[in-house]
Every structure is written in structure tokens, then in C-alpha cells.
Amino acid sequence: MLSDTQVFEKVMFDIKRLSPEKRLLIIKLTSETLLETTKQSNTNLNFTLLPYGKYRGEKTTSLEDFKIAQWQPTDEYLNSF
């Protein structure tokens, strides 16, 4: 029996022989299966939305507060991949 690594390597070898259009089709079909899985797992979630204004504090959040809290990666971090 082949290990997962061997199966993956064989699949990748076969994919490399395909045309770019066929590779894109494989990506599309694979992503659709992932989306179906995500939709199914999201339907199992039990959550309720927070009611507007229930947890309001004395100070409201400004656009500047969101900009400060926003993640801004450095060039060094982005180039590390």
C-alpha cells in the first residue's frame, strides 16, 4: 500500500504533465470541494449575533482606532515566504 506522501507525489507528477488550463480546472474543482466542506461545517455552528448597542461603552470606536488595530505586516515578514 502506498503512503500518503507517495500518493501525493504521484498526483503532483501527473498534474505537472497537464496543460495550464487543465491545472486551473483541477484548482477550481478542488476549491469547490473545500467550499462544500466549509459550508457543511458552518451549518453545524450554533451562535447568535451580538445585539447592536448592548455592549456599548462610554467611548465609541473611531476609524482611527480600527487603523491602529489593523495588522500591517512589514516587508521583511512578507519577503520571508
C-alpha positions in Angstrom: 0.0 0.0 0.0 1.3 3.5 -0.9 1.9 6.0 1.8 0.1 9.4 1.6 3.4 11.0 0.6 3.9 8.6 -2.3 0.3 9.2 -3.5 0.7 12.9 -3.3 4.0 12.8 -5.2 2.3 10.7 -7.9 -0.6 13.1 -8.2 1.8 16.0 -8.5 3.8 14.3 -11.2 0.6 13.6 -13.1 -0.6 17.2 -12.7 2.7 18.6 -14.0 2.2 16.8 -17.3 -1.2 18.7 -17.8 -1.7 21.9 -19.7 -2.1 25.1 -17.7 -5.8 25.1 -18.5 -6.3 21.6 -17.1 -4.3 22.6 -14.0 -6.6 25.6 -13.4 -9.6 23.2 -13.8 -8.1 21.0 -11.1 -7.7 24.0 -8.8 -11.3 25.1 -9.4 -12.7 21.6 -8.7 -10.5 21.2 -5.6 -11.6 24.6 -4.2 -15.2 23.8 -4.8 -14.9 20.6 -2.6 -13.3 22.8 0.1 -16.1 25.3 -0.1 -18.7 22.5 0.3 -16.8 21.2 3.3 -16.7 24.7 4.8 -20.4 25.3 4.2 -21.3 22.0 5.9 -19.1 22.8 9.0 -20.6 26.3 9.2 -24.2 24.9 9.3 -23.2 22.9 12.5 -22.3 26.1 14.3 -24.6 27.4 17.0 -24.1 31.1 17.5 -26.0 34.3 17.9 -25.1 37.7 16.8 -24.4 40.4 19.4 -27.3 42.8 19.7 -26.4 46.2 18.5 -25.6 48.6 21.3 -25.8 46.1 24.1 -22.1 46.2 25.0 -21.5 49.9 24.2 -19.0 51.7 26.3 -18.6 55.4 27.1 -16.3 55.9 24.1 -17.3 54.8 20.6 -14.7 53.3 18.3 -13.4 55.6 15.6 -11.9 54.9 12.2 -8.5 55.8 13.6 -8.9 53.1 16.3 -9.5 50.5 13.6 -6.5 51.7 11.6 -4.3 51.4 14.7 -5.6 47.8 15.4 -5.2 46.7 11.7 -2.4 44.2 11.0 0.2 45.8 8.9 3.0 43.3 8.0 6.5 44.5 7.4 8.4 44.0 4.1 10.7 41.7 6.0 7.8 39.5 7.1 6.2 39.4 3.6 9.5 38.5 1.9 10.1 35.6 4.3 7.8 33.3 2.3 
